[in-house]
Amino acid sequence: MSLHAPMVTESEPESVLRRIAVIGAGTIGCGVAQATAESGFDTTVLDISRDALEQATQNIKAGVRMKRLLGKDTNHATASMRFTTDYAHVSTADFVVENVTENWEIKRNVYVELDRVCAPHTVIAANTSVVPITRLASLMQKPDRVVGIHFMNPVPLVNTVEVIRGVLTSEETLAITRSFLGLLGKEWIEVNDAPGFVSNRVLMLAVNEAIFALQEQVATPEAIDKIFTGCFGHKMGLLATADLIGLDTVLLSLEELHAAFLDPKFRPCHLLKQMVWSGRCGRKSGQGFFRYDTLE
């Protein structure tokens, strides 16, 4: 595992990195699209839902306004951006970032389409929380061009990412990925491929245990999170972090980890399941362990 700061040199393959495609217009996908557009890339955002694309347009504009309020340069944002439901518009992309839900069947269908339309040189970066990169690469005719990039939410503001090297990921693919992240101004930490990698293999266990503590009435949500912000100096408590990620995503991630490791420690807490079943999925739904429906 190694930490790298963003660094762009004359020898880096900038000519390879002109057109970016972002697959999935959810919270993370919007953040990735905003970050690439702000960095001057020709950015295409694809989703199967036109409603999702319309919402993505509004979310990206809101994200740009927020960065401007923070005094950040967003002159390139929304320039040369395309929103589409047609995979044909991804065929010219030099670099693809896939951000669809943590569900194997859905991801598999996406990679079949990407394999059909993408050029041989295109790098496919899986922005997944738990699905092994090597498993995704096995769906492609060029598995060496598949790499993992785990962006953190909110993408435009978190400057470090987890980069996952699949078993078949080539050195050239890693070099292009490093160049891409350098141009985004991101630092990166490289790890090897395993379900959940490092970040979510550890984080999802901690979040799940916090939910178990709440289910067993050990403490209130506020008290549980205060332990981690007040005692350990975390910027955000575990339950608030789960709300930010999306409780449906947390549940899917735990289910994938449980299936991958066959270890009962990853079994999702029943309270988590109930909250997802009832539609309380965190910030995006207005309510999770905390309420957000009064926020703009």
C-alpha angles and dihedrals in degrees: 000000000000138000120227130187121217110274128166120191133181090254094060116108098250090154088066092056108064106104122046127187121200115200114204124032099216126119096291094039091054090050093051091047091050091049094049093045091049088053091057100256122146096246129199119190117200129191133154091232122072089199089057090051092050090050090047090056090055093044093052092048089050090049091051091050090051093052091049089054087053090054096252124147109251099160094128096046117120090006113129092001121150127192116201147156092206119097089204087078089061093059094090095048118122093195128024126196112198116204107165125140122294094260120119098214093050092047092046091056091049093052092048088056093045090050089053098050108027124095118247092252095052116116115219113207115194110212093197132146100211115354111110113249092220091057091053091045090055088070093061133081087221103042091165088069093062121096136160125244115179106198117195125226124284089035099192092054104038107079101193129071137182114241116200122204111210120212090258100034108128127227089241091056091050091049092052090046091052090050091050092051092045090055088051090052092242130145115219139205115205120216135167125257120277133129108287090003106220105306102054097028086065102027097052091053091052093046091047092051090049088054090049089052089053093046090052090049093239089142143341121270089254093052094046092052093043089059089062099039096040103034102030101028096239113163090225134020122246096253093047088049090053090051090051093049092045121255091238089057091047090052093048090048093052091047091052092048091048091051093045099048099027085218118141091216087080095055108130117246113252091232089059090053092049092051092051092046090052092051096250097133101153132255096353092057096040095247138056125128084333132029122255102163092105092056120099 
